[in-house]
């Protein structure tokens, strides 16, 4: 015997299906908005910290003081902030369909902050005889070798307090400074590491090899 359902049952079912779908979409949009605002707030405070540092440097140049000591404390804080922001930065895959999240804006802001931190580290290495070792990692999106190298660099970054890993999408054309960096270091492979402006390694570099290089530079 064929059971016949009233049309109202199908209508109610369709309404419930649409309601559940819309609820999921709205929840996704809310999560995207929360992530975007969270990262933006961190980036804004990071910009304030950088502005504060540059002003402090101007004051020290005018009135005197230990600029190297100030820079040492600032870099430690900025390094932690950049790591925190990088771990929370959403990816294109995490973006909800139809959401208004401006991933390119967040990525560009973060990239510029990384470059500023790199310049500060280089200033400290040149002027203050610092033992900080910057590692620039130029990666290719959705590339297995780059993913493997990223995992290795995360381990290195956590192991050494004086190592600062800064990662850049080598094909990120929206920020002109990336082209300046890739041209300067002649980045032409899917994964390249620049260590302390002295050593350029193309292709995958193991944990052991990186440790050996870092120990020699210390």
Secondary structure, 3 states (H helix, E strand, C coil): CCCCCCHHHHHHHHHHHHHHHHHHHHHHHHHHHHHHHHHHHHHHHHHHHHHHHHHHHHHHHHHCCCHHHHHHHHHHHHHHHHHHHHHHCCCHHHCCCCCCCCHHHHHHHHHHHHHHHHHHHHHHHHHCCCCCEEEEEEECCCCHHHHHHHHHHHHHHHHCCCEEEEEEECCCCCCHHHHHHHHHCCCCCCCEEEECCCEEEECCCCHHHHHHHHHHHC
